[in-house]
Amino acid sequence: MSFDPALFRYVGVENATQMTTLNMSLDYYTSYLSSQAGSVPPAQ
């Protein structure tokens, strides 16, 4: 696959860190966030 800048999305440092920690792609991460809506975020 050749480089295509349209395939990259800026998600911010916090989201990128969470995506890496959870080993999730952007699609899975957005689904995960949708399922977590309204719940209490984990304590850090």
Long-range contacts (C-beta under 8 A, 24 or more apart in sequence): none
